[in-house]
Amino acid sequence: MTTGWVLLGAVAVVVLWAIWAYNRFVQLTNRSEEAWSDIDVQLKRRYDLIPNLIETIKGYVTHERGTLESVTNARTKAMGAQSVAEHAAAENILTGALKTLFAVAENYPNLKANENFVELQRELSDTENKIQAARRFYNSVVQELQNAIEMFPSNLIANMFRFKTRDFFALDESENAARNPVKVSF
């Protein structure tokens, strides 16, 4: 009779642990989706600032249409990205295009004195900082999820219920320019 109770207790412990592990995977998955949503909100804010920035700059940089088109095309590509990897690649291109745009703007003192331009720079800088913070949080949650999926014994539950890891939102190491923050102050 005692062996039966011990066996029943062991089964109960395993079942309770399995329920806890499953719920943890659900929680981590939901946190990763929430973290990605935070990134998405900040990226949308960034995308919304860029047309205003381009319109402000247009009047001053008459011979720099290629740079303006480059930023516009990079923005369009970034907005159309679907996966985390596509977003990361598109954001690297957009960051490089914005750096070029701000480098060009350095040559126009009247533009640098424009209040609207200065305010857009400040907002873009703030947005860049928020994107960076959101990306760090997202990558932290993804790392936690990935560890739980790969570590024994929780990997048994992860495999049984087909929980999947997510891609990190990381900068492309081949894009040297994207490693540095966008310079938005003059």
Sequence and secondary structure as in RCSB ss.txt:
>XXXX:A:sequence
MTTGWVLLGAVAVVVLWAIWAYNRFVQLTNRSEEAWSDIDVQLKRRYDLIPNLIETIKGYVTHERGTLESVTNAR
TKAMGAQSVAEHAAAENILTGALKTLFAVAENYPNLKANENFVELQRELSDTENKIQAARRFYNSVVQELQNAIE
MFPSNLIANMFRFKTRDFFALDESENAARNPVKVSF
>XXXX:A:secstr
 HHHHHHHHHHHHHHHHHHHHHHHHHHHHHHHHHHHHHHHHHHHHHHHHHHHHHHHHHTT TT HHHHHHHHHHH
HHHHT  SHHHHHHHHHHHHHHHHHHHHHHTT HHHHH HHHHHHHHHHHHHHHHHHHHHHHHHHHHHHHHHHHH
STTHHHHHHHTT          TT GGGGS      
